Amino acid sequence: MSEPTQKAEISRQRAAGLRGHIAGVTALVALFVVVAAWFWTTRQPAQVDAGIGLPHGVIVAGTGAFVAALIAEIRAMSFWEILEAAWDLLLGMLSVIGSILMGIWNGILGLFGWD
């Protein structure tokens, strides 16, 4: 192997420990800021012709930071880590759908007094 190729492979290795997940933590913080700004905006009284204010800018900037950090985290993952995350997301989605259906079923049984 040539020298530049070896350096590129060495620099491409993932950092061990928490340092390898800085982008993921940044994505979570950005998502928290966006949700907090959105929550704050929805709790304010409606103002006629208020225009776009600071909370809207925070939401837009935070969403951009979230997407950028998420892309950086995914780029740092190996193929198998991406497959594992996709599998976990699929199982989580199926779990949420199952919980919703179970709640609907329990509501129907409760209507008939069979609970």
HUKAKA-V214487 format. One record per residue. PHI is phi in whole degrees, -180 to 180 (* if undefined). NEAR is the number of other C-alpha atoms within 10 Angstrom. Layout:
PHI;NEAR  PHI;NEAR
//
This chain:
*;5  -82;6  -64;7  -64;9  -67;10  -64;11  -66;10  -66;10  -70;9  -67;10  -71;10  -83;10  -65;12  -78;13  -72;11  -83;8  76;8  -70;9  -61;10  -76;15  -119;17  -61;14  -64;21  -66;18  -66;17  -62;18  -63;24  -66;16  -65;16  -63;22  -64;19  -63;14  -65;18  -63;24  -65;15  -65;15  -66;18  -64;15  -61;12  -62;11  -66;16  -73;10  -89;8  -80;8  -66;7  -68;9  -120;7  -72;6  54;6  -75;7  81;7  -95;8  -114;9  -61;10  -59;16  -67;15  -65;13  -65;17  -64;20  -66;13  -66;14  -66;21  -65;18  -62;16  -65;20  -62;24  -64;14  -64;14  -68;21  -65;18  -63;14  -64;17  -66;18  -67;15  -65;12  -82;18  -87;16  -84;12  -60;11  -71;9  -67;12  -66;14  -63;12  -64;12  -65;14  -64;12  -65;12  -63;12  -65;12  -64;12  -65;12  -64;12  -64;12  -64;12  -65;12  -66;12  -62;12  -63;12  -66;12  -63;12  -64;12  -66;12  -64;12  -64;12  -62;13  -65;13  -65;14  -65;13  -63;12  -67;11  -64;10  -89;8  79;8  -99;9  -88;10
//
